[in-house]
Structure formats: C-alpha cells, structure tokens
C-alpha cells in the first residue's frame, strides 16, 4: 500500500523535540501519515482530517510509539543453557566461561539450524515490538564458523557485529596471543565483508585491555566501526577504551568509577544498559541515574543470548530499568528507542518524524506508561515495520 493514515491516536510518542517536550515529544489526539514505508507527516488528528490516504486506521485513543531498537543481541547460536541458569539460580556465580558450551553446540550445527533459530528469535523480537535488532557473532570462534555466523546474520539485519573476541576458545588455552592474532588476521578478513561493527568482550575471564585495543584497531583498519562490552563483571579499562576509540556504544556499564561516568558524559559514546543480564544472573544493576544526571546518552537493549539473558523482550527490559535502575518510564522508553538508534549511529530509526522509517507499535494501552506499569503483560497490539532490512 502506498499511503497509510493512522489516526485517533491518544498519545503519539515521536521522540522529536519539534512536537513536544523532552524526552518523548508526545502529541496527544494525534495522527501519523506513512508514504511508501516512510513517515511523511505527524500532527493532530483534527488536522489529519484533510489528508488523503490509501488506507485509514482509527485506533480509538490507543498509544503509538516508535519500534524498539535492540542494539545488543547475540542471536546466532545453537543449544540450550537452561541447566546453567538453574545452577546459577541455585547459588552459583556467573562467569564468562559458560560461553564455551554454546560454542561447541554452534560449531556442530548446520547452517540451516543456525538460520532457523535466528529467524525464530527475530520473529519473537518483532512480535514484542522490536523493529531493528543488532546481531553479533561470537559462538563460532573459528574463521569458518565466525564468517558463516555473520553471513547468516546479514541475511536478516544490517546491524551485524564481528565478535570473534567473545571468549578465548578452549583449543587456544595458554595461547591467548595466538588467538588474538587469528581474530585480528584471517578471521577478520573472512568476517569483515558481512560486518558493520567490531566488538570485544573486555572483562574478567574474557579479553584484557591490551588485546581489546589490538582487536578494535584491526577492525577499524578494515572499515568496521567500534563498539564494546565493558565493565559488566568488574571495574576496568573498558569504558576508557570505548571513549578513546570513539565507540558508538559501551555496553553493560554495570561497574563504573566516577571517571568512567565523566568520560562517557563528555563523549559521543552511548552507555547501553542490559538489565535482563543482571536479572538473569542475579547481579547488581547499573546505576542509570548517575549517567543520565551526568548528561550521558543512554540506551537499553536485551543482550539476548542463551547464557546470561535469554529474552528478546524490550518491554521487559524497560520495566526492569524503571523498577531496578531508577529510570523514569519516559527515560526508559526513550533509551529503548532513540537511545538504541544512537547506539547504532542511525538517524532513520528510533523516532517518528518526517523521513523516519515507518517502524512503529500500536499499543493495547492508552499510554506508554503501561509498558512499565503493567509488567509482563503483552501490550503489543500491532507492529508496523517498513520493508527491507534495518
Ligand atoms: Zn553481549
């Protein structure tokens, strides 16, 4: 259909200051006009009466919000780690090493198995309102398995991240430097054609600052853009490295010093929170208030992966951020939409104003507030998503 007018919207979240106060730019009694999968107009339902469209939908006072932008997910894998979750919930601690069991399952899976698991997760995410989702490699950890993970991911999304530096695979035990050489050499060569981003898990049990810098440098030299897993498990140099490399995003940000907070606030690096990971590992939540009050741009993402955060559900992450991270409901929604877009350095998504992609959600609720106010309830009435990969 060429054009679509959605009208009688009780509350339209535009995320654009042109239409209302920060952070959400809300228009009440609103309408939105879509032309060829692009937003062409937003305004009041009254003014919309004069607009022509091929199709009109009256939503009877319901809320409309931008589609969620999930800027951090690990979706190419095989296997199940519910047993590890059970053990953790019975008192064991989370460490980065559990990734290795998914590596073994992923290596022995066929392309079709990986593709159909990815497709199922993508559909699951879309049905809960996610319209753009970033997807990392990191469970292959051989030249061939990393390249095929990214090749398969790139069939579904433009936001692909090469994460060969996820964990050192067991065959490189005691030869960590050799593995870093592989990640920055032949593996990078094979993966770069399918990747937009270079990512490193810089943390305890994963990669140290020196190796992290090497991997980011090599990726950037190949034309990839940097982003980083930083300070999930302990304080360290991760945040400083992210800022030093002008990474689009530093993800997790759970254990920060005051100088980390200051560095993020005075940089273009988005601080991305992954509260479902803290939930699923029963860990301390990051201090969102500190970063927001310091002036940092923040995002919320799922970190969907089979070990430490097996959810694709952004409304769940919003509810957690509000309840556990002292974010206001408006801040959390902005972080899950416009914040995610910033974390991917995209200006065509995460907001609803002319020229944006027509990615939006009709809620079964009169207000976005219900996303946190009614946790665990499916409030997604319909997801509108522009054609083509995002
Ligand atoms: Zn992650």
Boltz pocket constraint, residues with backbone or C-beta under 6 A from the ligand:
constraints:
  - pocket:
      binder: B
      contacts: [[A, 72], [A, 74], [A, 229], [A, 303]]
      max_distance: 6.0
